[in-house]
Amino acid sequence: MSAAALVVVGWIAYSAITGATLVIFRTGSMSPTMPQGALAIAEPISASDIVVGDVVTVDRSDEGRQPITHRVIEIREGSVPGSAEIRMQGDANPAPDQEAYVVTDVMRVTWSMPGLGTVLMVLQSPLGMTALTLLAGTLTVWAFWPAPAAARPSNEVARDDAR
């Protein structure tokens, strides 16, 4: 349990310093490199640092749609200074994305682990949150539950007998 706490605290510190975020792959468009259910770490980079072959996450132009994470297949200079127009394609997709994305910065995927995103999604579900709450409550009660008299140190038993 303490290892999990260290991972969480470490992630919070790392993401605060670098601006990194977690990306969960909900489709199989990046299979087999990053299959559905994979968890990835993405870090911010400017448009000038993007190279062909990078896997990046960009916001879609449609309001309310989830960001998209695909591989960069082409880069052109953007119409606005400091921007780039990128074309992307999922590794499992037969054709590139229909639209090009004009970006000034993106989130570049630096690490991924298959299946870990599925675990995180289950933990974030109502059932997962209920289970985590019950586990935390059980561990708290167990930690503070009084020990039976036989398990107490001998000096405590002697004080009880003196009463």
MDTraj code that builds the backbone (N, CA, C; nanometers):
import mdtraj as md
import numpy as np

residues = "MET SER ALA ALA ALA LEU VAL VAL VAL GLY TRP ILE ALA TYR SER ALA ILE THR GLY ALA THR LEU VAL ILE PHE ARG THR GLY SER MET SER PRO THR MET PRO GLN GLY ALA LEU ALA ILE ALA GLU PRO ILE SER ALA SER ASP ILE VAL VAL GLY ASP VAL VAL THR VAL ASP ARG SER ASP GLU GLY ARG GLN PRO ILE THR HIS ARG VAL ILE GLU ILE ARG GLU GLY SER VAL PRO GLY SER ALA GLU ILE ARG MET GLN GLY ASP ALA ASN PRO ALA PRO ASP GLN GLU ALA TYR VAL VAL THR ASP VAL MET ARG VAL THR TRP SER MET PRO GLY LEU GLY THR VAL LEU MET VAL LEU GLN SER PRO LEU GLY MET THR ALA LEU THR LEU LEU ALA GLY THR LEU THR VAL TRP ALA PHE TRP PRO ALA PRO ALA ALA ALA ARG PRO SER ASN GLU VAL ALA ARG ASP ASP ALA ARG".split()
xyz = np.array([
    [0.0820, -0.1176, 0.0000],
    [0.0000, 0.0000, 0.0000],
    [0.0874, 0.1253, 0.0000],
    [0.1978, 0.1211, 0.0730],
    [0.2850, 0.2383, 0.0773],
    [0.3527, 0.2615, -0.0577],
    [0.3767, 0.1544, -0.1326],
    [0.4357, 0.1697, -0.2659],
    [0.3392, 0.2441, -0.3565],
    [0.2102, 0.2130, -0.3477],
    [0.1094, 0.2820, -0.4284],
    [0.1040, 0.4300, -0.3905],
    [0.1131, 0.4586, -0.2619],
    [0.1120, 0.5980, -0.2165],
    [0.2338, 0.6724, -0.2703],
    [0.3500, 0.6074, -0.2703],
    [0.4707, 0.6701, -0.3245],
    [0.4563, 0.6984, -0.4741],
    [0.3963, 0.6050, -0.5469],
    [0.3744, 0.6239, -0.6907],
    [0.2829, 0.7438, -0.7139],
    [0.1743, 0.7528, -0.6373],
    [0.0804, 0.8634, -0.6538],
    [0.1474, 0.9972, -0.6213],
    [0.2188, 1.0047, -0.5099],
    [0.2869, 1.1288, -0.4720],
    [0.3943, 1.1635, -0.5762],
    [0.4671, 1.0638, -0.6217],
    [0.5690, 1.0863, -0.7244],
    [0.5071, 1.1388, -0.8533],
    [0.3927, 1.0803, -0.8935],
    [0.3257, 1.1253, -1.0154],
    [0.2775, 1.2696, -1.0001],
    [0.2203, 1.3035, -0.8855],
    [0.1709, 1.4397, -0.8630],
    [0.2854, 1.5396, -0.8738],
    [0.3981, 1.5076, -0.8142],
    [0.5146, 1.5969, -0.8205],
    [0.5664, 1.6074, -0.9643],
    [0.5805, 1.4938, -1.0318],
    [0.6313, 1.4916, -1.1693],
    [0.5402, 1.5707, -1.2627],
    [0.4096, 1.5488, -1.2522],
    [0.3169, 1.6183, -1.3419],
    [0.3119, 1.7678, -1.3115],
    [0.3274, 1.8065, -1.1849],
    [0.3288, 1.9483, -1.1502],
    [0.4524, 2.0174, -1.2080],
    [0.5645, 1.9481, -1.2094],
    [0.6897, 2.0057, -1.2596],
    [0.6922, 2.0098, -1.4126],
    [0.6496, 1.9001, -1.4774],
    [0.6630, 1.8884, -1.6229],
    [0.5378, 1.9253, -1.7011],
    [0.4211, 1.9241, -1.6363],
    [0.2954, 1.9458, -1.7083],
    [0.2438, 1.8192, -1.7753],
    [0.3023, 1.7064, -1.7407],
    [0.2632, 1.5785, -1.8006],
    [0.1211, 1.5404, -1.7600],
    [0.0552, 1.4654, -1.8470],
    [-0.0784, 1.4145, -1.8183],
    [-0.0844, 1.2666, -1.8526],
    [-0.1886, 1.2016, -1.8033],
    [-0.2131, 1.0617, -1.8361],
    [-0.3133, 1.0547, -1.9506],
    [-0.2889, 0.9633, -2.0433],
    [-0.3784, 0.9413, -2.1564],
    [-0.4195, 0.7945, -2.1533],
    [-0.5506, 0.7697, -2.1580],
    [-0.6008, 0.6323, -2.1656],
    [-0.6526, 0.6103, -2.3068],
    [-0.6052, 0.5064, -2.3724],
    [-0.6479, 0.4758, -2.5088],
    [-0.7795, 0.3990, -2.5040],
    [-0.8857, 0.4642, -2.5527],
    [-1.0197, 0.4060, -2.5478],
    [-1.0565, 0.3346, -2.6770],
    [-0.9738, 0.3490, -2.7803],
    [-0.9976, 0.2788, -2.9059],
    [-0.8705, 0.2026, -2.9435],
    [-0.8795, 0.1212, -3.0442],
    [-0.7645, 0.0440, -3.0893],
    [-0.6911, 0.1065, -3.2060],
    [-0.7107, 0.2369, -3.2298],
    [-0.6507, 0.3015, -3.3473],
    [-0.4977, 0.3047, -3.3442],
    [-0.4374, 0.2897, -3.2271],
    [-0.2913, 0.2904, -3.2182],
    [-0.2330, 0.1505, -3.1944],
    [-0.3161, 0.0475, -3.2110],
    [-0.2684, -0.0915, -3.1948],
    [-0.1711, -0.1241, -3.3064],
    [-0.0774, -0.2098, -3.2852],
    [-0.0468, -0.2844, -3.1638],
    [0.0464, -0.2082, -3.0686],
    [0.0979, -0.0914, -3.1121],
    [0.1909, -0.0163, -3.0278],
    [0.1286, 0.0223, -2.8945],
    [0.0087, 0.0799, -2.9014],
    [-0.0661, 0.1222, -2.7824],
    [-0.2103, 0.0760, -2.8004],
    [-0.2400, -0.0464, -2.7571],
    [-0.3742, -0.1016, -2.7797],
    [-0.4800, -0.0354, -2.6919],
    [-0.6050, -0.0650, -2.7242],
    [-0.7158, -0.0157, -2.6423],
    [-0.6921, -0.0581, -2.4975],
    [-0.7109, 0.0364, -2.4046],
    [-0.6884, 0.0079, -2.2632],
    [-0.5485, 0.0408, -2.2149],
    [-0.4612, 0.0872, -2.3047],
    [-0.3251, 0.1244, -2.2632],
    [-0.3291, 0.2582, -2.1893],
    [-0.2340, 0.2785, -2.1020],
    [-0.2158, 0.4060, -2.0319],
    [-0.0843, 0.4644, -2.0794],
    [-0.0843, 0.5951, -2.1086],
    [0.0373, 0.6607, -2.1560],
    [0.0611, 0.7885, -2.0773],
    [0.1870, 0.8293, -2.0727],
    [0.2251, 0.9586, -2.0169],
    [0.2569, 1.0487, -2.1360],
    [0.1955, 1.1677, -2.1366],
    [0.2190, 1.2643, -2.2436],
    [0.2699, 1.3938, -2.1818],
    [0.3745, 1.4492, -2.2436],
    [0.4371, 1.5721, -2.1933],
    [0.4252, 1.6826, -2.2977],
    [0.4052, 1.8067, -2.2527],
    [0.3887, 1.9165, -2.3483],
    [0.5179, 1.9504, -2.4225],
    [0.5033, 1.9768, -2.5538],
    [0.6145, 2.0260, -2.6354],
    [0.5593, 2.1325, -2.7296],
    [0.6462, 2.2187, -2.7764],
    [0.6026, 2.3233, -2.8695],
    [0.5986, 2.2668, -3.0115],
    [0.5299, 2.3373, -3.0989],
    [0.5144, 2.2925, -3.2377],
    [0.6491, 2.2748, -3.3069],
    [0.7472, 2.3562, -3.2716],
    [0.8785, 2.3480, -3.3363],
    [0.9543, 2.2204, -3.2983],
    [0.9139, 2.1540, -3.1915],
    [0.9820, 2.0320, -3.1464],
    [0.9184, 1.9033, -3.1985],
    [0.8062, 1.9132, -3.2694],
    [0.7378, 1.7944, -3.3219],
    [0.8185, 1.7390, -3.4388],
    [0.8350, 1.6063, -3.4422],
    [0.9004, 1.5409, -3.5552],
    [0.8094, 1.4309, -3.6073],
    [0.8252, 1.4009, -3.7363],
    [0.7479, 1.2926, -3.7962],
    [0.7797, 1.1640, -3.7205],
    [0.6777, 1.0905, -3.6848],
    [0.6933, 0.9672, -3.6084],
    [0.6540, 0.9821, -3.4623],
    [0.6475, 1.1066, -3.4121],
    [0.6017, 1.1287, -3.2744],
    [0.4562, 1.0860, -3.2613],
    [0.4212, 1.0321, -3.1456],
    [0.2813, 1.0071, -3.1121],
    [0.2406, 1.1230, -3.0233],
    [0.1408, 1.1999, -3.0700],
    [0.1010, 1.3206, -2.9991],
    [-0.0493, 1.3237, -2.9748],
    [-0.0869, 1.3974, -2.8717],
    [-0.2273, 1.4203, -2.8400],
    [-0.2590, 1.5655, -2.8723],
    [-0.3655, 1.5855, -2.9510],
    [-0.4102, 1.7205, -2.9861],
    [-0.5595, 1.7318, -2.9579],
    [-0.6021, 1.8550, -2.9316],
    [-0.7448, 1.8812, -2.9171],
    [-0.8070, 1.8858, -3.0553],
    [-0.9281, 1.8338, -3.0652],
    [-1.0000, 1.8395, -3.1924],
    [-1.0675, 1.9750, -3.2050],
    [-1.0923, 2.0152, -3.3295],
    [-1.1550, 2.1453, -3.3526],
    [-1.3023, 2.1443, -3.3103],
    [-1.3669, 2.0270, -3.3098],
    [-1.5071, 2.0175, -3.2686],
    [-1.5166, 2.0347, -3.1183],
    [-1.6031, 2.1231, -3.0744],
    [-1.6235, 2.1469, -2.9314],
    [-1.6820, 2.0220, -2.8654],
    [-1.6270, 1.9845, -2.7508],
    [-1.6830, 1.8737, -2.6738],
    [-1.6312, 1.7359, -2.7104],
    [-1.5531, 1.7222, -2.8157],
    [-1.4990, 1.5907, -2.8528],
    [-1.3689, 1.5649, -2.7788],
    [-1.3438, 1.4402, -2.7526],
    [-1.2216, 1.4000, -2.6825],
    [-1.0986, 1.4334, -2.7673],
    [-0.9855, 1.4640, -2.7038],
    [-0.8610, 1.4829, -2.7802],
    [-0.8268, 1.3539, -2.8553],
    [-0.7419, 1.3663, -2.9538],
    [-0.7028, 1.2494, -3.0336],
    [-0.5522, 1.2281, -3.0200],
    [-0.5134, 1.1012, -3.0106],
    [-0.3719, 1.0656, -2.9990],
    [-0.3365, 0.9728, -3.1137],
    [-0.2570, 1.0243, -3.2075],
    [-0.2118, 0.9466, -3.3233],
    [-0.0667, 0.9833, -3.3550],
    [-0.0109, 0.9115, -3.4529],
    [0.1278, 0.9338, -3.4944],
    [0.1339, 1.0435, -3.6009],
    [0.2320, 1.1334, -3.5870],
    [0.2518, 1.2418, -3.6841],
    [0.3135, 1.1825, -3.8102],
    [0.2485, 1.2102, -3.9248],
    [0.3013, 1.1583, -4.0522],
    [0.3497, 1.2695, -4.1454],
    [0.3113, 1.3938, -4.1140],
    [0.3546, 1.5062, -4.1979],
    [0.3473, 1.6353, -4.1163],
    [0.4445, 1.7228, -4.1383],
    [0.4481, 1.8523, -4.0692],
    [0.4716, 1.9620, -4.1723],
    [0.3884, 2.0657, -4.1628],
    [0.4068, 2.1848, -4.2461],
    [0.4096, 2.3061, -4.1541],
    [0.4708, 2.4128, -4.2019],
    [0.4725, 2.5358, -4.1238],
    [0.3307, 2.5922, -4.1176],
    [0.2915, 2.6354, -3.9998],
    [0.1579, 2.6896, -3.9814],
    [0.1468, 2.8318, -4.0314],
    [0.0233, 2.8773, -4.0483],
    [-0.0007, 3.0132, -4.0967],
    [0.0271, 3.1185, -3.9896],
    [0.0198, 3.0784, -3.8637],
    [0.0475, 3.1682, -3.7518],
    [0.1918, 3.1429, -3.7064],
    [0.2699, 3.2493, -3.6792],
    [0.4077, 3.2277, -3.6307],
    [0.4104, 3.1377, -3.5066],
    [0.5014, 3.0407, -3.5064],
    [0.5146, 2.9483, -3.3946],
    [0.4187, 2.8304, -3.4001],
    [0.3410, 2.8203, -3.5072],
    [0.2469, 2.7086, -3.5193],
    [0.2934, 2.6111, -3.6270],
    [0.2314, 2.4947, -3.6261],
    [0.2590, 2.3942, -3.7277],
    [0.1271, 2.3307, -3.7683],
    [0.1214, 2.2862, -3.8915],
    [0.0058, 2.2106, -3.9392],
    [0.0523, 2.0660, -3.9496],
    [-0.0096, 1.9781, -3.8721],
    [0.0340, 1.8387, -3.8717],
    [-0.0768, 1.7475, -3.9228],
    [-0.0343, 1.6430, -3.9917],
    [-0.1256, 1.5355, -4.0329],
    [-0.0894, 1.4148, -3.9480],
    [-0.1924, 1.3434, -3.9059],
    [-0.1698, 1.2292, -3.8170],
    [-0.2457, 1.1075, -3.8693],
    [-0.2019, 0.9910, -3.8201],
    [-0.2685, 0.8659, -3.8560],
    [-0.2478, 0.7662, -3.7432],
    [-0.3547, 0.6957, -3.7082],
    [-0.3434, 0.5882, -3.6115],
    [-0.2690, 0.4718, -3.6729],
    [-0.1864, 0.4037, -3.5953],
    [-0.1079, 0.2905, -3.6473],
    [-0.1967, 0.1822, -3.7079],
    [-0.3157, 0.1621, -3.6546],
    [-0.4057, 0.0578, -3.7038],
    [-0.5025, 0.1096, -3.8101],
    [-0.5011, 0.2387, -3.8371],
    [-0.5935, 0.2963, -3.9347],
    [-0.5369, 0.2846, -4.0758],
    [-0.6227, 0.2523, -4.1736],
    [-0.5733, 0.2379, -4.3112],
    [-0.5438, 0.3706, -4.3799],
    [-0.5977, 0.4810, -4.3277],
    [-0.5786, 0.6111, -4.3918],
    [-0.5509, 0.7170, -4.2849],
    [-0.4882, 0.8284, -4.3257],
    [-0.4637, 0.9380, -4.2309],
    [-0.5946, 0.9991, -4.1817],
    [-0.5859, 1.0732, -4.0718],
    [-0.7015, 1.1478, -4.0225],
    [-0.7480, 1.2432, -4.1321],
    [-0.8781, 1.2678, -4.1377],
    [-0.9333, 1.3519, -4.2445],
    [-0.8830, 1.4947, -4.2383],
    [-0.8691, 1.5484, -4.1189],
    [-0.8287, 1.6878, -4.1070],
    [-0.6838, 1.7011, -4.0616],
    [-0.6237, 1.8103, -4.1006],
    [-0.4916, 1.8465, -4.0480],
    [-0.5170, 1.9306, -3.9238],
    [-0.4258, 1.9273, -3.8311],
    [-0.4404, 2.0006, -3.7056],
    [-0.3378, 2.1128, -3.7025],
    [-0.3848, 2.2350, -3.6775],
    [-0.2957, 2.3495, -3.6625],
    [-0.2723, 2.3664, -3.5131],
    [-0.1459, 2.3547, -3.4724],
    [-0.1124, 2.3537, -3.3297],
    [0.0047, 2.4471, -3.3003],
    [0.0064, 2.4992, -3.1791],
    [0.1230, 2.5732, -3.1308],
    [0.1987, 2.4884, -3.0292],
    [0.1273, 2.3956, -2.9667],
    [0.1901, 2.2971, -2.8784],
    [0.1026, 2.1722, -2.8757],
    [0.1642, 2.0614, -2.8377],
    [0.0952, 1.9324, -2.8306],
    [0.1458, 1.8583, -2.7078],
    [0.0838, 1.7466, -2.6795],
    [0.1304, 1.6570, -2.5739],
    [0.1927, 1.5350, -2.6430],
    [0.3244, 1.5145, -2.6251],
    [0.3940, 1.4019, -2.6885],
    [0.3956, 1.2835, -2.5923],
    [0.3563, 1.1669, -2.6429],
    [0.3576, 1.0446, -2.5624],
    [0.5017, 1.0001, -2.5444],
    [0.5419, 0.9828, -2.4172],
    [0.6791, 0.9434, -2.3864],
    [0.6891, 0.8036, -2.3278],
    [0.5750, 0.7482, -2.2826],
    [0.5757, 0.6151, -2.2197],
    [0.4347, 0.5595, -2.2263],
    [0.4219, 0.4285, -2.2440],
    [0.2889, 0.3668, -2.2396],
    [0.2995, 0.2247, -2.1863],
    [0.1872, 0.1773, -2.1310],
    [0.1801, 0.0427, -2.0763],
    [0.0434, -0.0165, -2.1118],
    [0.0416, -0.1257, -2.1907],
    [-0.0861, -0.1887, -2.2250],
    [-0.1601, -0.2377, -2.1004],
    [-0.2933, -0.2194, -2.0996],
    [-0.3780, -0.2718, -1.9929],
    [-0.3900, -0.1844, -1.8702],
    [-0.2931, -0.0986, -1.8445],
    [-0.2953, -0.0174, -1.7232],
    [-0.4077, 0.0861, -1.7252],
    [-0.4444, 0.1328, -1.8424],
    [-0.5550, 0.2268, -1.8545],
    [-0.6877, 0.1627, -1.8167],
    [-0.7049, 0.0366, -1.8526],
    [-0.8268, -0.0356, -1.8165],
    [-0.8385, -0.0463, -1.6654],
    [-0.7284, -0.0769, -1.5988],
    [-0.7277, -0.0857, -1.4521],
    [-0.7662, 0.0494, -1.3925],
    [-0.7098, 0.1571, -1.4441],
    [-0.7399, 0.2908, -1.3934],
    [-0.8866, 0.3266, -1.4159],
    [-0.9422, 0.2899, -1.5327],
    [-1.0830, 0.3185, -1.5595],
    [-1.1742, 0.2419, -1.4634],
    [-1.1390, 0.1174, -1.4324],
    [-1.2189, 0.0388, -1.3373],
    [-1.2131, 0.1032, -1.1991],
    [-1.0941, 0.1472, -1.1569],
    [-1.0807, 0.2115, -1.0262],
    [-1.1587, 0.3433, -1.0195],
    [-1.1751, 0.4111, -1.1322],
    [-1.2476, 0.5383, -1.1345],
    [-1.3986, 0.5196, -1.1465],
    [-1.4435, 0.3984, -1.1743],
    [-1.5871, 0.3725, -1.1877],
    [-1.6528, 0.3777, -1.0497],
    [-1.7847, 0.3919, -1.0438],
    [-1.8523, 0.3929, -0.9136],
    [-1.8231, 0.2668, -0.8313],
    [-1.8213, 0.1520, -0.8956],
    [-1.7909, 0.0278, -0.8243],
    [-1.6469, 0.0285, -0.7727],
    [-1.5530, 0.0746, -0.8547],
    [-1.4135, 0.0821, -0.8131],
    [-1.3933, 0.1796, -0.6991],
    [-1.4598, 0.2957, -0.7058],
    [-1.4477, 0.3950, -0.5981],
    [-1.5086, 0.3412, -0.4683],
    [-1.6192, 0.2673, -0.4792],
    [-1.6799, 0.2058, -0.3611],
    [-1.5842, 0.1055, -0.2983],
    [-1.5228, 0.0220, -0.3827],
    [-1.4286, -0.0775, -0.3315],
    [-1.3086, -0.0107, -0.2650],
    [-1.2551, 0.0948, -0.3256],
    [-1.1410, 0.1657, -0.2660],
    [-1.1795, 0.2312, -0.1334],
    [-1.2994, 0.2872, -0.1273],
    [-1.3462, 0.3496, -0.0025],
    [-1.3606, 0.2460, 0.1076],
    [-1.4212, 0.1311, 0.0738],
    [-1.4361, 0.0241, 0.1733],
    [-1.2996, -0.0285, 0.2181],
    [-1.2060, -0.0422, 0.1247],
    [-1.0719, -0.0890, 0.1587],
    [-1.0028, 0.0104, 0.2517],
    [-1.0114, 0.1387, 0.2201],
    [-0.9484, 0.2403, 0.3057],
    [-1.0114, 0.2407, 0.4451],
    [-1.1438, 0.2295, 0.4505],
    [-1.2130, 0.2255, 0.5803],
    [-1.1748, 0.1034, 0.6610],
    [-1.1684, -0.0112, 0.5952],
    [-1.1306, -0.1354, 0.6629],
    [-0.9886, -0.1270, 0.7174],
    [-0.8966, -0.0763, 0.6371],
    [-0.7576, -0.0630, 0.6825],
    [-0.7455, 0.0353, 0.7985],
    [-0.8236, 0.1424, 0.7959],
    [-0.8207, 0.2402, 0.9052],
    [-0.8725, 0.1781, 1.0343],
    [-0.9854, 0.1082, 1.0267],
    [-1.0414, 0.0428, 1.1456],
    [-0.9441, -0.0614, 1.1987],
    [-0.8856, -0.1408, 1.1080],
    [-0.7915, -0.2457, 1.1492],
    [-0.6691, -0.1857, 1.2189],
    [-0.6208, -0.0730, 1.1643],
    [-0.5008, -0.0104, 1.2210],
    [-0.5243, 0.0438, 1.3610],
    [-0.6440, 0.0920, 1.3901],
    [-0.6723, 0.1534, 1.5196],
    [-0.7522, 0.0638, 1.6140],
    [-0.7820, -0.0585, 1.5727],
    [-0.8570, -0.1512, 1.6583],
    [-0.7710, -0.1894, 1.7785],
    [-0.8266, -0.1842, 1.8991],
    [-0.7457, -0.2178, 2.0170],
    [-0.7017, -0.3641, 2.0136],
    [-0.5788, -0.3866, 2.0566],
    [-0.5249, -0.5226, 2.0610],
    [-0.5870, -0.5976, 2.1785],
    [-0.6062, -0.7302, 2.1656],
    [-0.6569, -0.8079, 2.2783],
    [-0.5564, -0.8060, 2.3938],
    [-0.6033, -0.8287, 2.5156],
    [-0.5191, -0.8222, 2.6357],
    [-0.3984, -0.9150, 2.6268],
    [-0.4141, -1.0308, 2.5688],
    [-0.3039, -1.1273, 2.5599],
    [-0.1925, -1.0756, 2.4696],
    [-0.2250, -0.9887, 2.3730],
    [-0.1247, -0.9390, 2.2793],
    [-0.0594, -0.8098, 2.3269],
    [-0.1075, -0.7516, 2.4354],
    [-0.0502, -0.6268, 2.4869],
    [0.0832, -0.6542, 2.5544],
    [0.1697, -0.5555, 2.5560],
    [0.2967, -0.5718, 2.6286],
    [0.2691, -0.5978, 2.7769],
    [0.3604, -0.6669, 2.8420],
    [0.3393, -0.7101, 2.9818],
    [0.3186, -0.5927, 3.0773],
    [0.3788, -0.4756, 3.0532],
    [0.3597, -0.3640, 3.1451],
    [0.2164, -0.3101, 3.1387],
    [0.1490, -0.3210, 3.0222],
    [0.0098, -0.2779, 3.0152],
    [-0.0818, -0.3738, 3.0890],
    [-0.0547, -0.5054, 3.0813],
    [-0.1366, -0.6043, 3.1495],
    [-0.1237, -0.5853, 3.3001],
    [-0.0024, -0.5544, 3.3470],
    [0.0198, -0.5354, 3.4910],
    [-0.0595, -0.4148, 3.5395],
    [-0.0675, -0.3086, 3.4620],
    [-0.1447, -0.1920, 3.5035],
    [-0.2929, -0.2266, 3.5101],
    [-0.3419, -0.3082, 3.4158],
    [-0.4821, -0.3486, 3.4188],
    [-0.5116, -0.4318, 3.5428],
    [-0.4192, -0.5183, 3.5824],
    [-0.4396, -0.6043, 3.7000],
    [-0.4369, -0.5231, 3.8296],
    [-0.3659, -0.4109, 3.8302],
    [-0.3524, -0.3307, 3.9505],
    [-0.4821, -0.2550, 3.9833],
    [-0.5697, -0.2427, 3.8899],
    [-0.6930, -0.1657, 3.9129],
    [-0.7904, -0.2404, 3.9943],
])
top = md.Topology()
chain = top.add_chain()
for i, resn in enumerate(residues, 1):
    res = top.add_residue(resn, chain, resSeq=i)
    for name in ("N", "CA", "C"):
        top.add_atom(name, md.element.get_by_symbol(name[0]), res)
traj = md.Trajectory(xyz[None], top)
